[in-house]
Amino acid sequence: MIFTEAGAKKAAELLAANNKENSAIRVFVKSGGCSGYTYGMAIDDRSLEGDTIFEDRGVKIVVDKMSLPLLKGSELDYIENMMGGGFNVNNPQATSSCGCGHSFRTDGQTAPDGESASCH
């Protein structure tokens, strides 16, 4: 996983404001959304068994072992527009995504576990 320049800058700002030693941006995937999976991000100062740690542009990224295959090769960007700003995951594994941009599918199959078809 890597950052765009804008993504690394915003992530570094958030980590500096958190002011905890060994903080990282944790990126994860969970079931949900209309396409099957949704992205999640959090600031985390711990690592768990099975985590993979990346560092790009001076910012640490942590990914759990279940999310790693779904995020392989992804790029974290930060985009600001008239609606505000937010992080965006550019995922080469995603074969389709929801119109809202918050959920994705990797293999063209239906959502896991009969998840809702509404956009979250």
Secondary structure, 3 states (H helix, E strand, C coil): CEECHHHHHHHHHHHHHHCCCCCEEEEEEEEECCCEEEEEEEEECCCCCCCEEEEECCEEEEECCCCHHHHCCCEEEEEEECCEEEEEEECCCCCEECCCCCEEECCCCCCHHHCCCCCC
